[in-house]
Amino acid sequence: MDEAAFASWGFSRGSGRFFMSGRVKSTFIHIVDGTPTPGFDVISRIAFTRDGSHYAYGGADAKGGFKKQKIFGTIVKDGQPVATHEGKGIMGSWSGLGGSTEAMVGGIHDLSTDFHGVSSPEFDPNGKLVYAARRDKGDVAVFQGSDVGPGFDEILSPVIFTESAEHFAYVARHGQDFVEVRDNKPILTIPAGKRGATSVGWIAISPDAAHLAYETISGGRNYKAAVTMRAFRTAVIDGQSGPDYNALGLADFNFDPDSHHYFYEVIGAEGDRDLVNVDGHESRLYDAVANTHYLPDGKTIAFVARDGSRFLRVTYTLSPSTSLPSISTAVRINSEPR
């Protein structure tokens, strides 16, 4: 390699196959067990099946043109291209006459289906290849093996599976709305308002597929330009939208083992201050929160908070009614300025 990507290397789970990624001349490649794979202007991280017997990744190339640069995305499995789709493309070289040009960012990162033509692929628990592809404008669909889902403007979230692989879910965009999809069937549409459906921060499903949660993000111009992480963020749980936060992130969402309770951290809920949302009820604001978790008794949630010069251990006793946290207590850990 001419340049190694030190953030993308290691062993596959299961079989311990070794991979490494990097640049050779102007293209980016993966090397699996010493064998180089097809190179592209941009590639996704590599994905392996659970037993390590198969691997896949996505790659995209930009083809120059006077009026428009075409972008073609390809899914590669076990070193062989299996599907190629055209992305929406970018301005061609003629735009340079007006003083502006566009170029596709190369390297190793997640692929955007509408732009690159394909998404970053994954494997379901049974080893089926799963990815999204752009068949036409407004027709981006999820492929699971030979099964194909309905078309949307974009697939905003990863595809998430239950442990048994019997059920899966993802969130798509149709127009300016979020669409919740289960087993490739649209279930729920959530209007995103004037900012539109920008992205989905995370998605989680309970082991029995009875509960689904995800973070919707509606960001303005600065968010889309990556100038700020602050955007309107909402946790949707079992089809119900929670509070709308103008925040930096909703982090560390977690169902309890019985899927009766949940929590998540709201980073930057008000300025630089954070809070924890437990079953829809908010803690007070702290200068920082971290390490939210269930205690072994299964009845309590705890987290660490910084309140000025104090560090606190905060606990919530969960209500057996599956909805309300009750008493909260704070224990001082260190009151000395740090």
Residue frames as qw, qx, qy, qz and C-alpha x, y, z in Angstrom:
[[0.000, 0.887, 0.462, 0.000, 0.00, 0.00, 0.00],
 [0.334, 0.529, -0.050, 0.778, 0.99, 3.61, -0.53],
 [0.216, -0.377, 0.360, -0.825, -0.92, 4.59, 2.60],
 [0.313, -0.241, -0.911, 0.122, -2.42, 2.40, 5.31],
 [0.447, -0.560, -0.142, -0.682, -5.71, 3.19, 7.04],
 [0.226, 0.191, -0.823, 0.486, -4.77, 2.46, 10.62],
 [0.479, -0.030, 0.427, -0.767, -8.38, 2.79, 11.81],
 [0.866, 0.221, -0.029, -0.448, -9.49, -0.07, 9.53],
 [0.492, 0.384, -0.781, 0.026, -7.64, -3.31, 10.23],
 [0.507, -0.341, 0.622, -0.490, -7.94, -6.36, 12.46],
 [0.019, -0.031, 0.996, 0.084, -9.43, -9.85, 12.65],
 [0.554, -0.237, -0.430, -0.673, -12.90, -11.03, 11.65],
 [0.586, -0.280, 0.548, -0.527, -15.06, -12.47, 14.38],
 [0.945, 0.127, 0.136, -0.270, -15.48, -16.22, 14.29],
 [0.937, 0.265, 0.006, 0.229, -12.66, -17.32, 12.02],
 [0.510, -0.692, 0.193, 0.473, -9.99, -14.75, 12.77],
 [0.650, 0.499, 0.294, 0.493, -9.36, -13.79, 9.15],
 [0.363, -0.525, -0.030, 0.769, -7.02, -10.81, 8.97],
 [0.390, 0.762, 0.385, 0.344, -7.85, -7.68, 6.98],
 [0.326, -0.496, -0.021, 0.805, -6.27, -4.30, 6.42],
 [0.376, 0.823, 0.416, 0.091, -7.36, -1.29, 4.39],
 [0.330, -0.605, 0.161, 0.707, -5.61, 1.56, 2.63],
 [0.465, 0.812, -0.036, -0.350, -4.72, 3.38, -0.57],
 [0.667, -0.063, 0.539, 0.511, -2.89, 2.05, -3.61],
 [0.228, 0.220, 0.398, 0.861, -2.13, 4.91, -6.02],
 [0.257, -0.156, -0.023, -0.953, -5.49, 6.72, -6.37],
 [0.698, -0.284, -0.468, -0.462, -7.82, 3.94, -5.21],
 [0.410, -0.434, 0.612, -0.518, -8.72, 2.46, -1.83],
 [0.696, 0.078, -0.685, -0.200, -8.73, -1.28, -1.21],
 [0.754, -0.491, 0.347, -0.267, -9.09, -3.93, 1.47],
 [0.409, 0.418, -0.811, -0.001, -6.60, -6.77, 1.83],
 [0.843, -0.291, 0.186, -0.413, -8.07, -10.01, 3.21],
 [0.899, -0.214, 0.359, 0.133, -5.67, -12.79, 4.25],
 [0.444, -0.410, 0.495, 0.624, -3.03, -11.17, 2.06],
 [0.356, 0.382, 0.689, 0.502, -5.20, -10.91, -1.07],
 [0.059, 0.231, 0.031, -0.971, -6.09, -7.41, -2.36],
 [0.347, 0.589, 0.712, -0.159, -9.70, -6.66, -3.30],
 [0.337, 0.619, 0.411, 0.579, -11.02, -4.44, -6.15],
 [0.293, -0.301, -0.234, 0.877, -10.25, -0.76, -5.56],
 [0.084, 0.805, 0.518, 0.276, -12.50, 2.32, -5.78],
 [0.125, 0.605, -0.101, 0.780, -12.36, 6.07, -5.20],
 [0.405, -0.404, 0.448, -0.687, -14.22, 5.48, -1.92],
 [0.551, -0.086, -0.826, -0.078, -14.96, 2.25, -0.03],
 [0.663, -0.600, 0.001, -0.448, -16.98, 1.28, 3.02],
 [0.322, -0.498, 0.767, -0.244, -15.60, -0.62, 5.96],
 [0.432, 0.128, -0.858, -0.246, -15.51, -4.36, 5.44],
 [0.716, -0.237, 0.296, -0.587, -18.22, -6.63, 6.90],
 [0.187, 0.229, -0.954, -0.043, -17.89, -10.34, 7.70],
 [0.748, -0.317, -0.444, -0.378, -20.44, -13.08, 8.33],
 [0.647, -0.661, 0.256, -0.282, -20.51, -14.38, 11.89],
 [0.939, -0.164, 0.241, 0.182, -18.42, -17.41, 11.01],
 [0.210, -0.728, 0.417, 0.502, -16.03, -15.30, 8.95],
 [0.641, 0.140, 0.683, 0.322, -16.52, -17.39, 5.81],
 [0.364, 0.663, 0.441, 0.483, -17.71, -14.44, 3.69],
 [0.236, -0.501, -0.152, 0.819, -16.99, -10.74, 3.55],
 [0.305, 0.718, 0.500, 0.376, -18.44, -7.75, 1.68],
 [0.211, -0.511, -0.114, 0.825, -17.99, -4.03, 1.23],
 [0.426, 0.822, 0.377, 0.006, -19.25, -1.23, -0.99],
 [0.443, -0.290, 0.253, 0.810, -17.22, 0.96, -3.30],
 [0.374, 0.849, 0.346, -0.141, -17.95, 3.92, -5.57],
 [0.492, -0.055, 0.341, 0.799, -16.20, 5.62, -8.51],
 [0.249, 0.788, 0.173, -0.536, -16.88, 9.01, -10.09],
 [0.594, 0.288, 0.533, 0.530, -16.83, 9.16, -13.89],
 [0.106, -0.453, 0.020, 0.885, -15.97, 12.64, -15.17],
 [0.326, 0.605, 0.651, 0.322, -18.24, 14.49, -17.55],
 [0.173, 0.289, 0.115, 0.935, -18.78, 18.00, -18.94],
 [0.428, -0.494, -0.192, -0.732, -22.32, 18.52, -17.64],
 [0.786, -0.472, 0.144, -0.372, -22.46, 15.84, -14.95],
 [0.125, 0.439, -0.879, 0.138, -20.12, 13.46, -13.17],
 [0.841, -0.189, -0.345, -0.370, -21.73, 10.06, -12.85],
 [0.249, -0.485, 0.751, -0.373, -21.18, 8.03, -9.68],
 [0.810, 0.011, -0.515, -0.279, -21.42, 4.24, -9.73],
 [0.463, -0.505, 0.612, -0.394, -21.59, 2.20, -6.55],
 [0.703, 0.190, -0.667, -0.157, -20.70, -1.50, -6.42],
 [0.771, -0.469, 0.329, -0.278, -21.23, -4.21, -3.83],
 [0.464, 0.487, -0.739, 0.032, -18.26, -6.60, -3.61],
 [0.856, -0.362, 0.237, -0.283, -18.63, -10.02, -1.97],
 [0.865, -0.221, 0.386, 0.232, -15.65, -12.30, -1.41],
 [0.350, -0.428, 0.466, 0.691, -13.60, -10.17, -3.80],
 [0.209, 0.276, 0.746, 0.569, -16.13, -10.29, -6.67],
 [0.274, 0.075, 0.015, -0.959, -18.53, -7.49, -7.76],
 [0.136, 0.328, 0.933, -0.053, -22.14, -8.68, -7.36],
 [0.138, 0.819, 0.555, 0.041, -24.21, -5.54, -8.06],
 [0.305, -0.063, 0.075, 0.947, -23.63, -2.02, -9.45],
 [0.056, 0.820, 0.570, -0.008, -26.03, 0.92, -9.20],
 [0.326, 0.450, 0.082, 0.827, -25.79, 4.55, -10.28],
 [0.229, -0.527, -0.477, 0.665, -25.96, 7.34, -7.69],
 [0.224, 0.881, 0.378, -0.176, -27.47, 10.76, -8.29],
 [0.630, 0.416, 0.142, 0.641, -24.17, 12.26, -9.47],
 [0.283, -0.724, -0.126, 0.616, -22.61, 15.71, -9.10],
 [0.341, 0.891, -0.033, -0.297, -21.85, 18.71, -11.29],
 [0.865, 0.291, 0.156, 0.379, -19.52, 18.23, -14.21],
 [0.575, -0.156, 0.063, 0.801, -16.44, 20.17, -15.26],
 [0.145, 0.630, 0.360, 0.673, -18.48, 22.93, -16.95],
 [0.423, -0.853, -0.305, 0.001, -19.33, 24.31, -13.49],
 [0.644, -0.345, 0.007, 0.683, -15.68, 25.30, -13.14],
 [0.288, 0.474, 0.304, 0.774, -16.30, 28.03, -15.69],
 [0.316, -0.807, -0.226, -0.445, -18.37, 29.77, -13.02],
 [0.009, 0.646, -0.534, 0.545, -15.65, 29.39, -10.41],
 [0.644, -0.328, 0.541, -0.430, -17.01, 26.35, -8.57],
 [0.535, 0.239, -0.784, -0.204, -16.42, 22.64, -8.86],
 [0.815, -0.347, 0.246, -0.393, -17.61, 19.50, -7.08],
 [0.424, 0.395, -0.814, 0.033, -15.67, 16.37, -6.22],
 [0.865, -0.353, -0.292, -0.203, -16.60, 13.16, -4.45],
 [0.327, -0.723, 0.556, -0.248, -14.78, 12.72, -1.16],
 [0.750, 0.239, -0.616, -0.018, -12.61, 9.62, -1.32],
 [0.122, -0.460, 0.725, -0.499, -11.33, 7.35, 1.41],
 [0.361, -0.183, -0.913, 0.041, -12.93, 4.81, 3.72],
 [0.243, 0.044, 0.439, -0.864, -16.28, 5.80, 5.22],
 [0.419, 0.408, 0.764, -0.274, -19.98, 4.96, 5.22],
 [0.088, 0.132, 0.621, 0.768, -21.69, 5.18, 1.85],
 [0.393, 0.361, 0.327, -0.780, -24.86, 7.20, 1.22],
 [0.526, 0.292, 0.787, 0.135, -27.20, 5.17, -0.98],
 [0.399, 0.850, 0.312, -0.144, -28.80, 8.04, -2.87],
 [0.057, 0.897, -0.347, -0.269, -25.44, 9.71, -3.54],
 [0.202, -0.511, 0.805, 0.222, -23.09, 6.73, -4.02],
 [0.621, 0.176, -0.580, -0.497, -25.65, 4.32, -5.50],
 [0.760, -0.205, -0.616, 0.027, -25.23, 1.67, -2.76],
 [0.521, -0.787, 0.173, -0.282, -24.97, 1.62, 1.02],
 [0.000, 0.515, -0.831, 0.209, -22.34, 0.05, 3.21],
 [0.763, -0.096, -0.544, -0.335, -23.36, -3.65, 3.21],
 [0.408, -0.415, 0.686, -0.437, -23.84, -5.95, 6.20],
 [0.416, -0.023, -0.891, -0.183, -24.73, -9.59, 6.77],
 [0.685, -0.450, -0.010, -0.573, -27.80, -10.70, 8.72],
 [0.537, -0.485, 0.647, -0.240, -27.36, -13.31, 11.51],
 [0.893, 0.157, 0.418, -0.062, -28.03, -16.09, 8.98],
 [0.524, -0.258, 0.531, 0.614, -25.33, -14.87, 6.60],
 [0.440, 0.703, 0.500, 0.249, -27.55, -13.20, 3.97],
 [0.360, 0.038, 0.096, 0.927, -26.06, -10.11, 2.32],
 [0.013, -0.838, -0.523, 0.153, -28.00, -6.94, 3.19],
 [0.293, -0.183, 0.128, 0.930, -27.57, -3.54, 1.55],
 [0.335, 0.766, 0.371, -0.403, -29.53, -0.64, 0.07],
 [0.415, 0.027, 0.542, 0.730, -29.30, 0.38, -3.58],
 [0.277, 0.569, 0.082, -0.770, -30.58, 3.25, -5.72],
 [0.523, 0.321, 0.742, 0.270, -32.54, 1.93, -8.67],
 [0.195, 0.618, 0.376, 0.662, -33.73, 5.39, -9.74],
 [0.044, -0.283, 0.249, -0.925, -34.52, 8.81, -8.26],
 [0.597, -0.219, 0.218, -0.740, -36.89, 8.26, -5.36],
 [0.951, 0.014, -0.204, -0.233, -36.43, 4.50, -5.61],
 [0.130, 0.529, -0.774, 0.321, -33.89, 3.42, -3.00],
 [0.888, -0.229, -0.189, -0.352, -34.62, -0.09, -1.70],
 [0.419, -0.553, 0.699, -0.171, -33.21, -2.57, 0.80],
 [0.759, 0.266, -0.562, -0.193, -31.96, -5.90, -0.55],
 [0.567, -0.443, 0.643, -0.263, -31.83, -8.92, 1.78],
 [0.516, -0.015, 0.829, 0.214, -30.48, -11.80, -0.21],
 [0.121, 0.254, 0.718, 0.636, -32.91, -12.14, -3.13],
 [0.077, -0.767, -0.629, 0.103, -35.71, -10.22, -1.35],
 [0.231, 0.231, 0.092, 0.941, -36.21, -6.56, -2.23],
 [0.039, -0.570, -0.602, 0.558, -38.19, -3.98, -0.26],
 [0.273, 0.870, 0.406, 0.057, -40.22, -0.95, -1.42],
 [0.509, 0.380, 0.044, 0.771, -38.58, 2.14, -2.88],
 [0.291, -0.860, -0.276, 0.315, -37.91, 5.33, -0.87],
 [0.267, 0.940, -0.147, 0.151, -36.01, 8.58, -1.39],
 [0.257, 0.592, -0.676, 0.355, -33.29, 7.35, 0.97],
 [0.815, -0.359, -0.446, 0.089, -32.57, 4.74, 3.63],
 [0.093, -0.855, 0.239, -0.452, -31.54, 6.74, 6.70],
 [0.609, -0.582, 0.485, -0.235, -30.64, 4.06, 9.24],
 [0.057, 0.316, -0.941, -0.103, -28.76, 0.78, 9.30],
 [0.776, -0.149, -0.435, -0.432, -30.88, -2.35, 8.89],
 [0.214, -0.415, 0.746, -0.475, -31.14, -3.98, 12.31],
 [0.672, -0.051, -0.682, -0.283, -32.05, -7.62, 12.95],
 [0.769, -0.503, 0.225, -0.323, -33.28, -9.63, 15.89],
 [0.329, -0.532, 0.779, 0.039, -30.86, -12.27, 17.13],
 [0.677, 0.165, 0.716, -0.047, -32.90, -15.00, 15.41],
 [0.062, -0.191, 0.564, 0.801, -32.91, -13.04, 12.10],
 [0.172, 0.516, 0.838, 0.058, -36.67, -13.61, 11.88],
 [0.081, 0.928, 0.363, -0.022, -37.39, -9.87, 11.93],
 [0.501, -0.040, 0.057, 0.863, -35.62, -6.70, 10.89],
 [0.037, 0.913, 0.377, -0.150, -36.30, -2.97, 10.77],
 [0.452, 0.006, 0.126, 0.883, -34.96, 0.30, 9.39],
 [0.109, 0.788, 0.323, -0.512, -35.98, 3.92, 8.90],
 [0.470, 0.330, 0.492, 0.655, -36.34, 5.47, 5.45],
 [0.056, 0.456, 0.097, -0.883, -37.13, 8.93, 4.07],
 [0.281, 0.539, 0.708, 0.359, -40.11, 9.64, 1.83],
 [0.043, 0.863, 0.215, 0.455, -40.27, 13.28, 0.80],
 [0.027, 0.614, -0.422, 0.667, -39.62, 15.19, 4.02],
 [0.773, -0.429, 0.134, -0.447, -40.94, 12.48, 6.35],
 [0.116, -0.386, 0.906, -0.126, -39.43, 9.59, 8.29],
 [0.840, 0.002, -0.289, -0.459, -40.90, 6.15, 7.52],
 [0.462, -0.401, 0.760, -0.219, -40.56, 3.25, 9.95],
 [0.739, 0.288, -0.491, -0.359, -40.19, -0.05, 8.09],
 [0.562, -0.346, 0.720, -0.217, -40.39, -3.56, 9.58],
 [0.611, 0.078, 0.775, 0.142, -39.68, -6.70, 7.59],
 [0.174, 0.010, 0.555, 0.813, -39.65, -4.50, 4.45],
 [0.080, -0.682, -0.668, -0.286, -43.19, -3.23, 5.10],
 [0.020, 0.389, -0.137, 0.911, -43.83, 0.48, 5.87],
 [0.348, -0.455, -0.775, 0.266, -45.44, 0.72, 9.32],
 [0.214, -0.832, -0.352, 0.371, -45.45, 4.37, 10.37],
 [0.412, 0.582, 0.125, 0.689, -44.83, 7.81, 8.87],
 [0.418, -0.675, -0.299, 0.530, -43.46, 10.57, 11.11],
 [0.313, 0.894, 0.126, 0.294, -43.58, 14.17, 9.75],
 [0.693, -0.116, -0.154, 0.695, -40.25, 15.95, 10.17],
 [0.098, -0.866, -0.196, 0.449, -41.40, 19.55, 9.86],
 [0.409, 0.903, -0.069, -0.114, -39.84, 22.27, 7.75],
 [0.201, -0.717, 0.646, 0.169, -36.26, 21.06, 8.37],
 [0.788, 0.335, -0.427, -0.290, -37.09, 17.70, 6.83],
 [0.950, -0.272, 0.154, 0.028, -35.92, 14.17, 7.60],
 [0.167, 0.843, -0.509, -0.038, -32.13, 14.51, 7.66],
 [0.445, 0.336, -0.823, 0.112, -30.80, 11.33, 9.24],
 [0.846, -0.457, -0.173, -0.214, -31.21, 8.68, 11.94],
 [0.104, -0.766, 0.583, -0.250, -28.64, 8.61, 14.71],
 [0.059, -0.220, 0.963, -0.146, -29.23, 5.04, 15.93],
 [0.752, -0.100, -0.292, -0.582, -31.82, 2.26, 15.88],
 [0.099, -0.247, 0.906, -0.329, -32.47, -0.54, 18.40],
 [0.728, -0.133, -0.417, -0.528, -34.84, -3.51, 18.46],
 [0.612, -0.417, 0.554, -0.380, -35.76, -5.76, 21.37],
 [0.171, -0.260, 0.938, 0.150, -34.89, -9.49, 21.13],
 [0.376, 0.378, 0.838, -0.114, -38.54, -10.46, 20.51],
 [0.141, 0.245, 0.497, 0.821, -39.02, -7.63, 17.95],
 [0.143, -0.740, -0.656, 0.046, -41.91, -6.30, 20.05],
 [0.193, -0.904, -0.107, 0.366, -40.18, -2.97, 20.68],
 [0.633, 0.406, 0.190, 0.631, -38.37, -0.66, 18.29],
 [0.224, -0.892, -0.104, 0.377, -36.61, 2.62, 19.04],
 [0.634, 0.311, 0.210, 0.676, -34.61, 5.08, 16.97],
 [0.203, -0.632, -0.112, 0.739, -33.37, 8.68, 16.92],
 [0.456, 0.733, 0.396, 0.314, -34.73, 11.00, 14.23],
 [0.385, -0.433, 0.052, 0.813, -32.59, 14.00, 13.29],
 [0.348, 0.834, 0.368, 0.217, -33.84, 17.12, 11.53],
 [0.522, -0.441, 0.054, 0.728, -30.86, 19.38, 10.91],
 [0.281, 0.912, 0.092, -0.283, -30.52, 22.75, 9.26],
 [0.612, 0.753, -0.210, 0.119, -27.92, 24.04, 6.83],
 [0.078, -0.754, 0.611, -0.228, -25.07, 24.13, 9.37],
 [0.752, -0.227, 0.597, -0.164, -25.75, 20.56, 10.46],
 [0.876, 0.433, 0.211, 0.003, -25.84, 19.29, 6.89],
 [0.465, 0.795, -0.317, 0.228, -22.57, 21.10, 6.18],
 [0.837, -0.170, -0.376, 0.360, -21.03, 19.44, 9.28],
 [0.114, 0.617, -0.248, 0.738, -20.42, 22.84, 10.90],
 [0.388, -0.347, 0.533, -0.666, -22.33, 21.77, 14.04],
 [0.195, -0.104, -0.975, -0.006, -23.78, 18.61, 15.55],
 [0.237, 0.282, 0.556, -0.745, -26.70, 20.52, 17.05],
 [0.302, -0.122, -0.655, -0.681, -30.02, 19.57, 15.47],
 [0.677, -0.185, 0.195, -0.685, -33.59, 18.73, 16.42],
 [0.305, 0.189, -0.933, 0.011, -33.46, 15.17, 17.75],
 [0.719, -0.211, 0.158, -0.643, -36.28, 12.92, 18.92],
 [0.093, -0.163, 0.980, -0.063, -36.36, 9.38, 20.28],
 [0.715, 0.000, -0.259, -0.650, -39.22, 7.39, 18.75],
 [0.110, -0.185, 0.942, -0.257, -40.14, 4.36, 20.88],
 [0.222, 0.350, 0.908, -0.067, -42.83, 1.91, 19.78],
 [0.160, 0.593, 0.592, 0.522, -44.19, 4.48, 17.34],
 [0.251, -0.916, -0.306, 0.064, -44.46, 7.26, 19.93],
 [0.444, 0.591, -0.156, 0.655, -42.30, 10.36, 19.55],
 [0.550, -0.522, -0.402, 0.513, -40.65, 11.61, 22.74],
 [0.107, -0.888, -0.070, 0.441, -39.56, 15.17, 23.55],
 [0.638, 0.679, 0.075, 0.355, -38.03, 17.16, 20.70],
 [0.570, -0.663, 0.066, 0.481, -34.53, 18.24, 21.79],
 [0.443, 0.866, -0.179, 0.147, -32.41, 20.89, 20.10],
 [0.717, -0.599, 0.349, 0.081, -29.34, 18.96, 21.16],
 [0.105, 0.681, -0.685, -0.236, -25.93, 17.65, 20.16],
 [0.430, 0.169, -0.869, -0.176, -26.92, 14.00, 20.43],
 [0.826, -0.312, 0.154, -0.443, -29.07, 11.30, 22.01],
 [0.331, 0.514, -0.786, 0.089, -26.63, 8.70, 23.28],
 [0.050, 0.181, -0.930, 0.316, -26.44, 5.23, 24.84],
 [0.722, -0.111, -0.059, -0.680, -30.08, 4.19, 24.36],
 [0.166, 0.170, -0.964, 0.116, -30.81, 0.89, 26.06],
 [0.752, -0.323, -0.301, -0.490, -33.78, -1.37, 26.71],
 [0.479, -0.457, 0.679, -0.318, -33.74, -3.39, 29.94],
 [0.080, -0.174, 0.965, 0.181, -33.48, -7.21, 29.50],
 [0.268, 0.439, 0.841, -0.171, -37.29, -7.56, 29.63],
 [0.120, 0.311, 0.459, 0.824, -37.84, -4.53, 27.34],
 [0.228, -0.761, -0.603, 0.072, -40.09, -2.90, 29.97],
 [0.241, -0.888, -0.034, 0.389, -37.88, 0.16, 30.48],
 [0.676, 0.495, 0.103, 0.537, -35.47, 2.30, 28.54],
 [0.303, -0.830, -0.017, 0.469, -33.08, 5.20, 28.99],
 [0.654, 0.486, 0.136, 0.563, -30.94, 7.51, 26.89],
 [0.398, -0.514, -0.097, 0.754, -28.63, 10.45, 27.48],
 [0.336, 0.884, 0.276, 0.169, -29.36, 13.86, 25.93],
 [0.612, -0.204, 0.050, 0.763, -26.05, 15.55, 25.18],
 [0.108, 0.007, 0.159, 0.981, -26.25, 19.33, 24.96],
 [0.034, -0.630, -0.775, -0.037, -29.92, 19.39, 25.96],
 [0.050, -0.978, -0.202, -0.016, -29.53, 23.02, 26.99],
 [0.037, 0.901, -0.433, 0.004, -26.32, 24.73, 25.94],
 [0.381, 0.460, -0.794, 0.115, -23.49, 22.48, 27.14],
 [0.432, -0.236, 0.684, -0.538, -25.62, 20.78, 29.82],
 [0.383, 0.039, -0.875, -0.295, -26.88, 17.20, 29.63],
 [0.639, -0.185, 0.404, -0.628, -29.71, 15.13, 31.09],
 [0.004, -0.049, 0.993, 0.109, -30.90, 11.51, 31.19],
 [0.650, -0.026, -0.137, -0.747, -34.36, 10.47, 29.96],
 [0.067, -0.061, 0.981, -0.174, -35.74, 7.38, 31.74],
 [0.110, 0.471, 0.876, -0.001, -39.04, 5.96, 30.45],
 [0.083, 0.716, 0.448, 0.530, -39.95, 9.41, 29.10],
 [0.408, -0.899, -0.157, 0.032, -39.10, 11.28, 32.31],
 [0.499, 0.671, -0.251, 0.488, -36.15, 13.65, 32.48],
 [0.632, -0.396, -0.312, 0.590, -33.50, 14.10, 35.13],
 [0.039, -0.954, -0.035, 0.295, -32.45, 17.63, 35.92],
 [0.596, 0.750, -0.200, 0.204, -29.69, 19.23, 33.89],
 [0.744, -0.532, 0.180, 0.362, -26.06, 18.48, 34.72],
 [0.051, 0.811, -0.429, -0.393, -22.78, 19.79, 33.35],
 [0.396, 0.373, -0.791, -0.279, -22.13, 16.27, 32.04],
 [0.850, -0.152, 0.355, -0.357, -23.60, 12.77, 32.34],
 [0.402, 0.479, -0.764, -0.159, -21.99, 9.41, 31.58],
 [0.169, 0.142, -0.962, 0.162, -22.12, 5.64, 32.13],
 [0.666, -0.074, 0.177, -0.721, -25.89, 5.23, 32.40],
 [0.374, 0.147, -0.910, -0.099, -26.65, 1.58, 33.17],
 [0.785, -0.402, -0.247, -0.402, -29.00, -0.88, 34.86],
 [0.259, -0.541, 0.719, -0.352, -27.94, -2.15, 38.27],
 [0.193, 0.108, -0.972, -0.076, -27.89, -5.93, 38.89],
 [0.277, 0.247, 0.752, -0.545, -31.18, -5.79, 40.82],
 [0.117, 0.357, 0.767, 0.521, -32.97, -4.95, 37.55],
 [0.128, -0.805, -0.575, 0.070, -34.97, -2.28, 39.36],
 [0.256, -0.851, -0.001, 0.458, -32.58, 0.65, 39.30],
 [0.629, 0.640, 0.065, 0.436, -30.80, 2.84, 36.77],
 [0.498, -0.725, 0.026, 0.475, -27.63, 4.71, 37.74],
 [0.604, 0.651, 0.053, 0.456, -25.37, 7.22, 36.06],
 [0.537, -0.357, -0.125, 0.754, -22.48, 9.53, 36.88],
 [0.182, 0.895, 0.291, 0.287, -23.00, 13.29, 36.63],
 [0.457, -0.022, -0.185, 0.870, -20.83, 16.36, 37.04],
 [0.142, -0.886, -0.413, -0.153, -22.50, 19.28, 38.79],
 [0.085, -0.955, 0.240, -0.150, -20.05, 22.16, 38.97],
 [0.110, 0.627, -0.744, 0.203, -17.10, 20.93, 41.05],
 [0.630, -0.190, 0.658, -0.366, -19.03, 17.89, 42.33],
 [0.371, 0.145, -0.839, -0.370, -19.20, 14.41, 40.87],
 [0.633, -0.088, 0.406, -0.653, -22.45, 12.61, 41.65],
 [0.049, -0.054, -0.979, -0.189, -23.76, 9.07, 41.42],
 [0.513, 0.060, 0.083, -0.852, -27.43, 9.42, 40.53],
 [0.057, 0.092, 0.993, 0.054, -29.89, 6.52, 40.83],
 [0.562, -0.017, -0.138, -0.816, -33.47, 6.06, 39.65],
 [0.353, 0.054, 0.904, -0.235, -35.75, 3.36, 41.01],
 [0.232, -0.043, -0.674, -0.700, -37.88, 2.04, 38.16],
 [0.620, 0.002, 0.300, -0.725, -41.63, 1.78, 38.54],
 [0.371, 0.014, 0.927, 0.050, -43.02, -1.78, 38.22],
 [0.538, 0.626, 0.403, -0.395, -45.77, -0.32, 36.02],
 [0.682, 0.206, 0.460, 0.529, -43.18, -0.23, 33.18],
 [0.295, 0.807, 0.292, 0.421, -43.59, 3.49, 32.66],
 [0.141, -0.932, 0.071, -0.327, -42.47, 5.77, 35.48],
 [0.553, 0.154, -0.556, 0.601, -39.22, 6.12, 37.37],
 [0.465, -0.799, -0.376, -0.064, -39.97, 7.07, 40.97],
 [0.455, -0.863, 0.068, 0.210, -37.51, 8.25, 43.64],
 [0.667, 0.580, -0.217, 0.415, -34.18, 9.72, 42.57],
 [0.625, -0.743, 0.046, 0.237, -31.19, 10.11, 44.87],
 [0.511, 0.752, -0.283, 0.306, -27.84, 11.77, 44.42],
 [0.810, -0.508, 0.007, 0.291, -24.70, 10.72, 46.28],
 [0.120, 0.935, -0.328, -0.060, -21.68, 12.98, 46.30],
 [0.943, 0.119, -0.082, 0.299, -18.54, 11.26, 45.04],
 [0.586, -0.082, -0.061, 0.804, -16.07, 14.14, 45.12],
 [0.011, -0.934, -0.350, 0.071, -16.84, 17.69, 46.14],
 [0.426, -0.599, 0.213, 0.643, -13.37, 19.08, 45.62],
 [0.463, 0.796, -0.141, -0.363, -12.69, 21.22, 42.52],
 [0.825, -0.012, 0.456, 0.333, -10.94, 19.24, 39.81]]
